[in-house]
C-alpha cells in the first residue's frame, strides 16, 4: 500500500515537472484541474482537462 502511494506521488511529481517544462503554467493548471475533477467526482471537468492536456502535449 505504501509503495503504491509513493510510486503514485513520484509519478504525479514527474508529470507536473514535465508539463511545466513543456507547457508552462497552463500544463500545471490542467493537471490540477484533472486532479480536482477526479477527487470531486466531476467527470466532465476531469475528462475535459485531460483531453486538453493531451492535445497540448501532442502539440508541444
PEGIKA-V116799 format. One record per run of one state. SS is the DSSP state (helix for helix, strand for strand, loop for the rest). FROM is the first residue (numbers start at 1). TO is the last residue. If there is no record, write none. Layout:
ss:from:to
SS:FROM:TO
SS:FROM:TO
This chain:
ss:from:to
loop:1:1
helix:2:23
loop:24:24
helix:25:39
loop:40:42
helix:43:59
loop:60:60
